Each structure stands twice: as C-alpha cells, then as structure tokens.
Amino acid sequence: MATDPYETLGVSRTATQDEIRTAFRKIAKKNHPDLNPGDSAAEDRFKAANAANEILSDADRRAKFDRGEIDAAGQERQAQRPDRQYYRDFAQGSGGARYGAGAGLDPEDLGDIFGEYFSSREPGGSRPRKGADRRYRLEVPFLSAINGATERLTLPTGETVDVRIPAGIEDGQALRLRGKGDPGRNGGPDGDALIEVGVVPHGSFRRVGRNVELDLPVTLAEAVLGGKVPVPTPRGEVNLMIPAGSEAGARLRLRGRGVAESGGTAAGDMFVTLLLVAGPRDGALETALREWQERHADFDPREAVRRSV
Amino acid sequence: MITVAMVLARVPGLDEHRLRLWIAEEWVRPMRQGGEPVFEEIDLARVQLIFDLDRMEVGLAAMPVVLSLLDQLHEHRRQMHRVLAMLEHPAR
C-alpha cells in the first residue's frame, strides 16, 4: 500500500492544506468502514487515505516526504494505529443490540417465520413473547466480591438498579436481574439484564477458591521471638499470634477470615505467609549475629536443597 | 472498566467537553457507576466513530440522523445474519 499519498488523495503536489483536507474528507465520507460495513475495499481505501492524510496534513511531514526523507510506507506504519477496532465489529456482534434501532424482528419472530415456512403449523404473530436479555458489565472492588455488597448502577436506559453482589462471586460470573431487559411483547414477560461481574484485583490480598492469601512482612525479632502482630483482613484488623522461631515463608491460618459465608456456604479462611524484613541496620544486632554464626558454624540451611539437586 | 480519562487517551484529539456532550445527547450510552460514566469496548468504538464523523464535519444537527441510520443499518445486518444462519440450520 506504499502508493504516493498525493495520488491516494487525488490532489496535485502543489495542493493547499485546504484542498488536501477537502480531498481527505471526501474519501473518508465515502469509505469510512463504519459507513460501509461488509465492504473491505472501502476499508482499504479509508486506511490508505488516512495514512496519506497523516503525511500531507502535517506541513513538516509533507516537506519530509517531498524531500524523499520518508516514504509512504514507512510513514504509514507509524501513523496507522493497528489496534483500531471499528464500531461495526461490535455492532455486528450480539452486543450490538445495545444500540439497536429497536424496530426490528426479534429472533423468536424469525423462528416463527421459518417455522411457518418449513412446517406451516405455528400460528405465530401475536403470541406473547419474552423480551430480549440485555448484557452489561460491572467492575466491583476485590473486597466487595469477598464480603458481598450492593452496587448502584444506572443502566443506559436511565433506570437505576441496586445490584446485590453475593459474597464469593467469581470474576466473569453473571448476575441476572429479572425483568430489566427489553420489554416483552403481546403481554409476554420482560427480558432480563445479565450483568457480568469483573473483580478488580487487590493490591495485597489474593483469592484462591474461598480462601484469601496475604504476604505479611514481619521483623526478624517478631519471627525469632514470636508475638502478636496486627493483620489486615477483608473484614477489619485482627491480631495474629506469630509462634517464636517462625521461618520466613511460614503459612499461618486465620479461620473464617476468607470469603464471607453466604447462602449456607461457610466462610473461607485467610492464609498469611510471613515475609522476613531485616529492618534498619543495627550494629549491636550485627555483633550478636556474628556470635550466633560462630556458635552455629555447622548449621546449613541449604542442606536439604543441595541433596535434592 | 474504561473511564472517561481512558477514552480520552485512546482517542487523540478528543476533549472531555465534547465527550460529555455526546453522552448528554445519548449518542453514546455508557453505564454509570457512582455517577461517573463507565464504557465498554463497544462504547469506545462508537465514540471513535462519532469522532470520525465529527471530523468529517457531520454537525451537531445531522449527527443523530446519521447515527440513527447507522443503527438501523446494523440492526438489519444483524437480522440478515440471523436469517442466513437459520437458512443454514433451520432447526437451530
């Protein structure tokens, strides 16, 4: 597609900025992919015109091109954003019904037409029919998914709904709001709103099934001497007893502090993995550790690892 | 979740004032969460489309006409695809 941008836009080499703008607009109006769904030749022409316009509408780049410093292809690669997705790509999919014109046939009507055509038995037409479902997506904070929550949501129709997020909802799970979809026809029930829930990851907590995991930094003193340390959980802070002589990486359990209980399912647990923090440097501590090293010169913490290799 | 700021970042040249105007006109209809618009990919693509139409000097007055015709075109194309699918598999 490395054709001459002047040729692409159909303008002379001496064209003014106005002439270039007008020429580009003319091609864009005719060939915009969203105005020509299903016509890939139009899309190619639109892309070529866009690339040509990127060069010629910018006095600097145009001068560079004229001097032969950049070519149409090299420039085009820079100018084109390859990830652009056109509206038609969505409008043709099932999600496109969100911006539907509203006056069309629904799938059940089509089914009726074909039902009649192929079997000529279905009476069809004025039969009560359920309205179509509408799909939405809702992002909820991590803690709402763990503890349960109610999120207020305004649908594109302007209607405000309270969506109850059950504790333990998984990323990608859908909630059904009965009767919040398209209106039913001929006395049929309204369709439903299907709300796909996306769970936003948390900075510190991770979820594994019904359990919540947390990496908890502790000081050398807390690990060696043991003691109570405050730990944030999805439902407030609690004190966790660190046993004396705990190793880095030790996993401690806080019962019932994971996903909240809901619908008869017991609450999950929280697992705390200890991370050892050396803390500020301390001469006295270093002296003590040097003595410790001398006393335990034969202790090898890597013995097991070495044997396994 | 696509926020107003993310839409502005993905559509260079678009300013917040115009985007808010398009939402107020209901040319693009994002959901709202906590009072703020949240967009899906289809909404973003529609914003990009309206932006292109705007650059083609489709004015404020003509925009709803163009969008309505486009929506009808897509509606009909969706239906045509369904009809074709049913012709291939009449029993579904």
Interface residues (C-beta under 8 A of the other chain):
Chain A: R25 A28 K29 H32 D34 L35 P37 G38 R84 Q85 Y86 Y87 R88 D89 F90 A91 Q92 G95 G96 A97 R98 Y99 G100 A101 G102 A103 G104 L105 P107 L110 G111 F114 F118 Y136 R137 L138 E139 E151 R152 L153 T154 L155 P156 G198 V200
Chain B: M1 R29 P30 M31 R32 Q33 G34 V38 E40 E41 I42 A45 R46 Q48 L49 D52 L53 R55 M56 E57 S68 L70 D71 Q72 L73 H74 E75 H76 R77 R78 Q79 H81 R82 V83 M86 P90 R92
